[in-house]
Amino acid sequence: MGEKDLQHLKGLLLRQRREILDRLHGLESDWQALSERDIEREEEAQKADLASLFDQLDERERQEIEDIDLALMKMMDVTYGICEKCQKPIALERLEALPATRFCRKCSSELEAKQKKPAILP
């Protein structure tokens, strides 16, 4: 992978990170506005549902930020674009679509298949 490709992918990663942080700041503002309102009983239940949704979004986005930061660190260590499982290069097309990916398409498919496979009961 050339320097130009790395710079392009780094730009994608940084843009994704900025977008996630901007969304989180927007959610925090919305949440603060909700908590400042006078709330009746029905609205309290809706607020609890929204809080649960915000918590889930926060966790998913927190994980995305961690994945992006890991990819950026790998760029500095010159290990970016190498599959963590098979140690082979990840296709540039895959990195452009999923710049924070840690696995090549083949290994990712294998890992997903293992996760979906139901556990065998004794």
N, C-alpha and C positions, 0 to 999 in steps of 0.2 A: 504494500500500500504506500502510495506516494505522500509527500508532505502536503500537497494541495488537497488530497482526499482527507487526510487527518485534520487539516484546518477546517474543511467543510463540515466534517462530522463533529468537531469540537464546537463549531458554531451552532449546529443543531442541538447538541446536548445543552449548551448554555441557554439557548432560547427556550427549550422545554423546561428547564429549571426555573427560569424567570416566569414563564406562564403559570407554572404550578404555584409558585410563591404569590403571584398576583391573584390567582383564584382563591388561595387560602386567606389572603388579606381581605378579599371581598366577602368571603364567608364569615370571617370574624366581625366585619362591620355589620353584616345582616344579622348575625347572632346578637350583637350588642343592641341593635335597634329593637329586636324582638324582646329582649330581656327588659328593656326600659318601658315597654308598653304596659298598661293596665290589662291584666289577663283574667278572663272568666274561666270557669271550670272546663268547658269544652276546648277553649284555646290552650289551657294548660296541657291537656292530653296531646293536642297537636304539637305543642312546643316540645314535649317529651319525645314524640316521634321524630321531630326535626333534629333534636339533640343527638339521638341515636344515629341518624343519617349523617350528620356532620362528623361525629366520631369515626364512623366508617370511612368517610371520605378523607378525613385527616390521616388515618392509618395508611390507606392506599397511597395517598399522595406523599406521605412521609417515606414510604418504601420506594416510590419512584425517585424521590430526591436522593435517597441513599444509593440507588442503582446508578443514577447519573453521576454522583460524586465518585463512586467506585470506578466508573468508566473514565472519568477525567483523571483519576489517579493512575489508572492503567496506562493512559496516554503518556504520562510523565515517566512511568516505569518501562515504557516501550513493550508492554504486554497487551495493549489494547488490540482487539480484533482477533485474539487467539481464544479458541473454545476452551473453557475450563475443564471440560470432560475429556475430549480426545486430543487436545493440544494442537489441532489443525487450524489454519486460518479460517475466519468467518467471511463469507462472501460479502463483497462491498455492497451489493444490492440489499442484503439483509441488514447490514449496519446502517444503510441510509433509511430503511424503513423502521428499524428498531435500534437506534444508536447506542442504547444502554444495554443491549443484549449481552449475555455472558456465554451463550452457547450457539453452536452452529445449528442449522435447521434440523439435521439428522438427530443430533444429541438432544435437542429441545423436544423433538417429537417423541423420542424414547422416554425422556423424563416425564412428559405429560401423560403418556400411556401408562407408566408405572403408577402415577398419582391417581389416575382414573380407575385402575384395576381394583376391584373389591378385595378386601382382605379375606383370606380363607379361614373359616371358623374351625376350631378344633373339634 
